[in-house]
Amino acid sequence: MFRFEDLRVYQDALKFVDQVYLLTAKWPKEERYGLIDQFRRAAVSIVLNIAEGTSRTKKDFRHFLDLSRGSCYECVAVLNIAKTRGYITDQEFGIFYEYMDKLARTISALKGSLR
């Protein structure tokens, strides 16, 4: 087992990816190569940067965690666009927004623990 697989933040990010795939599966087909792909890539990027960062030095790992947190922010921007376009309900927005807020804070806490 790789050490990143034990990290709670990694496991939470994996769950988020699954939820993003489920949510975007019901979005309009014309968004397939636009907003859907962008949202999925951003969500996957959170996970991948956490995983890759664990193979690096602490300094580099902190940088990869910054990239992961940036991808969280990108997901929030996509959520705002999706809400405006009517692809998600206010309730879905709230659930996903809260999840992103928690995940970004957890990533920040992990980064802080690496000093």
Secondary structure, 3 states (H helix, E strand, C coil): CCHHHHCHHHHHHHHHHHHHHHHHCCCCHHHHHHHHHHHHHHHHHHHHHHHHHCCCCHHHHHHHHHHHHHHHHHHHHHHHHHHHHCCCCHHHHHHHHHHHHHHHHHHHHHHHHCC
